[in-house]
Amino acid sequence: MTLSCKIHAAKDLRLESEGEAGLAPHEVEVALGAAGICGSDLHYYFHGRAGAFEIREPLTPGHEAAGVVRRTGSAVKGVAPGQKVAVNPSHACHVCRYCREGRENLCSSMRFLGSASIYPHVQGMFRESFVVAESQLTPVNADISFGELAFAEPLAVALHAVNRSGPLLGKSVLVTGAGTIGCLIVMAARLAGAKEIISCDIADHPLQVARQAGATQTLRSDRLTGKELSDIADICIEAAGSKEALATCLQAARRGGRIVQVGTLSAEGLQFPANSVMARELDYVGAFRFGVEFDWAVNYLVSKRIDVKPLLTAQLPLRDAVAAFTLAADKSRSTKVQLTGEAAIM
């Protein structure tokens, strides 16, 4: 039996036992080491939905994880029991038009772990052990903690956002939102050679963490006038998931600049200044999940080129999931909170 977190509805999280899953030839069972609580996980727990994705059956969330191989299917060759692995939550079909064009993140038949985007839902990794395809695993032989390795997924999101920004060498970058994704974008922008990286938020604690992540300037965007924000960055990346943050990006972008939207916005009350985008020749692009950047993320973490330890606030055992969700929702005290499984104490 394995312990699993199941969200049945808003604020209804239950710890339930599940039987041992069978393995197809190319599948692998992984024992959980550490798994991060993401913004979408918080939305599922507190609201019963994340954007347009509504829980229609009990959902095990969790899509940022690392662990240890426990069992392998008969055709598995790339990993073996006892091996540490990073887990890519994306399981693309590899045959649709988007996959063939090298844009697997836009796969028309994507199965993304811990998501209610399709029905039946794709169960996630907030459980003691879980089964995934071998192709979703990156074996790691280096000396790196499960907690650090579990940042591969959100770091991949940040790397994809920076990739969608175009060349950053010598440019000024503004990032709205100094949560996990925002701070990882700061790190990725530094790696890409940005000259100046401005982090904006409406709270002090996230901005303190952003400075540790490498922001050259931090701003309380709720205390600035439009004039103070006007034309201060070549590239603006929206990572807060709020229409106010998007408005900040539109205000701050210089003529001919680019805005990259990473956060999921509520359409309610959203007004888009299309004429300003036109007259200032702004590029407005989206950045959704990631593709090959997952492998890049693992490499940067293992090689220590990116240090995520300043972002890790706390780790709590799986049985304390409700307390972990509560802490993760308190942005005055936390950046990234993780759940840990039995592999963390092996």
N, C-alpha and C positions, 0 to 999 in steps of 0.2 A: 504494500500500500504506500501511496505517496500523498503528502499534504499539499493542498492547492488552495489559493485564494480565489474565491468566486464572488463577483459582483452581480447581484440579482436585480438591483434597482438602485436609485440614488440613496447613498448612505446605508446601503444594505450589503455589507461585505461579510462573507462567511468562510471559515476555514473548513474545508471538506476533504475527506479521504477518497482517493481514487485508486482503482486497481492498476496493476502493472500493464502497460500497453505492449501490444505485439509490435514486432519490427518487420517492415518490408525489407527486401534485399539491400536497398540503398539508404536505409534509415539508420539513425544513431540515437541512442538514449544518452542524455547528458544530465549529470547531477549538478544542481545549481550551486555556483560559488557566490556570485553577487549579481544583483539586478537593480537598475536604477528606476526610480519613480519619475515618470515624465509628465509634462503638462497634460497630455491627452489622458493619461491614467487618472490624474486628479479630476479631470472633467467627467470621466466615466463614473468615478466614485461619488463625487459630490452632486452631479447633475443627471447621471444616467445616460449621458450622451457626450460625444466629442464632436463639435461642429454638426455636420449633417448625419453623423453616424450614431444611431440610437441603439441601446441595448435591447434586443428582442428575445434573448435567452441568456441564462447565466454565462458570464464572461470572465475568464481568467486573463487579466491584463498582463502587461510586462513585455517590452520589446528591446530592452537594453541589458544584455546579460553576457556573462562569461561563466564557464564551469569546467567540469572534468568529464571525459567520456566514460560512461559506465558499461554500455553494451553496444555492439555493432551488428548490423545486418550482414547477411551472408556474402553480399557483393561489395561491401565497404573495403576500400584499400588505403585511403588517405589518412585515416586516424585509427587509433587503437585505444583500448581501455586504459585508463590512467592518464591519458594525455589532456593537457590544458587546452581549452579552445575558446575563441571568441565566436559569438553567434550572430550571424546576419539574419535579421528578422524578415527580410524580403525573400520571397520564393516566387520568382518570375517564371513565366511559361517558356521563355526563350524561343518561341515560334511566331508570336504575333508581330505585326509590322514594327511596333516600337522597340521590341527586343531586338529584332533584326537590324534596326538602325542604331543600335548601341545605346538606347535610352530605356534600359530595363526598369527604371523607376516609374515610367509611364505605362508599364505593361497593362494590357487590357484585361488580363486574367490574374492579376497580382493576388497572392495570398500573403498577407502581412501579419505576422504574429501579434496577438493581443489586440486585434482590431475588430470592431463591429461593422466594418465597411461592407461586408457581404454577409449573407445568411445561408446556411448556418455560419456562425462567427468562427474566426480563426483564433483558437485559444493561445494564450501567451505563456510567459515563462515565470510568473510568480507562483512557482510550485517547486517541490523538492527535486523533482526530475521531470524531464520532458523529452519528447521525441521530435527530431527534425531531420531533414534530408542532409546527407553528407555534404552536398554542395553548399550548404549554408554555414559550414564550419571552417574556421581558419585555425589550424593547429599552431600553438605557440610553445616554443621550447625555452624562451628567455625567462629570466628572473623578474617577473612582474606580478603584482597582486591582482586578485580577481576584481577588486574595486576599481583599479586603474583600467584594466582590460574591458570592463563593462562600459567604459566611456566610448568605445569604438563606434557605437551606433550614433550617439549625438554628435560626436566629432565628425563623423561622415556627413551628417546633415550640414554642419558648419563648413566643411570643406567644399561641399556641393554649392552652398550659397556663395562662397568666395569664387568658386569656379565660374558661376553664372555672372559674377560681377565684372569679368574681364580682367585684363592686366592691372595689378595694383601697385607695381613697382613705382615708388616715388609719389604716390597719390595720397590724398586725405580721405579717410573713411569714417563715416558716422554709423554707429550701431545703436538702434533703439531697443531697449530692453537689456538688462544686465543679469538675466537669469543664466541657466546653464548654457543654452544655445547661444545667447548673446555673448557670453564670456568666451565660449569656444570659438565663435566667429572672430573675436578680438585676437585670440591666439593664432587662428588660421590666417588672418590678415597680416599679422606680424611676419608669419612664415612666408607670405607672398610678397613681402617687401614694402608694405605700405609705410609711408613717411610719417603720417599722423593718424592716430586712431582715437576717435572721440566716442565715449560710451555715454548714452543717455538713459536715465531711468527717473522714476518718481519717488524713489525711496533711497535712503542712505546706505543700508547694508549691501544691497547688490552692487552699488557703485564702489564700495570698498573692495569687494571681491574682483570687480572689473579692473581696478588698479593693480591688484596682484596678478591678474591675467595678462597685463601688459598694455592697458589703455594709457595713452599719453595725456589724455584729458578726460575728465568726467563732468557731466552736467546734470543738474536737476532740471529736466525739461519742463516740469510743471511750474518752475519759478522764473522762466525766461520769457521775454517778449518775442513776438514774431521777428522783430527787427534784429534782435540778438542772434537768432537762429538763421537768419537769411544768408543763403549762398556761402555756407562754411565748409562744404564737403564735395569732393568729386563723385564719391560713391556713397549712397545711403542704403543701409540694410535694415529692413524692418523685422525685428525678431521678438517683438513684445506681443503680437497678436491683438492689437487694439487700433481702433480707427484714429485715436489721438496720436499714437506713435507713427502711423502712416502720414498723418498731417504734418508731423515734425519732419519726416523724411522729405515730403514735398516742399516744405518751406526751406529746408537746409540744402537741398541739392542745387549745385551751381548749374548755370546754363550749359547745356550739352552733357550733363551728368547722367548718372544711371541710378535707378532705384530698384532694389531687389526685395521682393516680398517673400519672407520665410514663414512668418506667423500666420495662423488661421484667424481671419477676422469675422466678426458677426456682421451680417449684411444690414442689420437694423440700424438705421440712422446714418449709414455710410454715404457720403457725398464725394464724388471723384471729380477733381478740377481738370477736366479733359482739355480745356482751352489753355490752361497754364502749361500742361505737359506739351501741348502742340507748340505754343509760342516760344517756350524755352528749349525745345528740342530735347526733352528728357526721354531716356530709354526706361521703360517700365517692364520688368520681367519677373517671373515667378521662379521659385526654387522649391521643388517638391521632393522630399526624401533624399535619395542618393543612388548612385550606381557603383561604378568602380571605386568611388571614394572610400568605400568601406575598407578595402584592402589598403589604401593609403593610410587610413586612420590607424589600423592595427600596426602598420609599419612605423608611423610617427610615435605611437605610444611605446612600442617595444624598444625603439632606438633612443627614447628619451628626448626626442626633438620637441615634443610637446609634453609639458608637465601638468597633469590635471589634478594633482593632489590638493591644490588650494580650493578647488570647487567641491570637494567631497566633505559634506557637513557631518553626516552620521551614517552608521550602518546598524540596522536592527534585524533580529532574526525574523524569519517568515511568520512565526506565530504572533508577532507584535505588529502585524500589517496595519491595523487601524491606527495605532499610535504613529507609525511611520508615515502614513498618509496625512495625518494631522500635522505633523512636523513639516513635511514637504510643502504643505499648503501655506505655511507661515513664512513668507518671504523676508520678514524682519529677522528671522533666525537661521534660515537655511538656504542653500543653493541646490545641492544635490543630496538626496537621501536615498539609500539603497537598502534592499532586503537581502539577507544572506541565507544560504542553505547549508546542507550538510557538507558540501565540498569545501566550504570555507574553513572548516575545522578539521579537515582530513590531514 
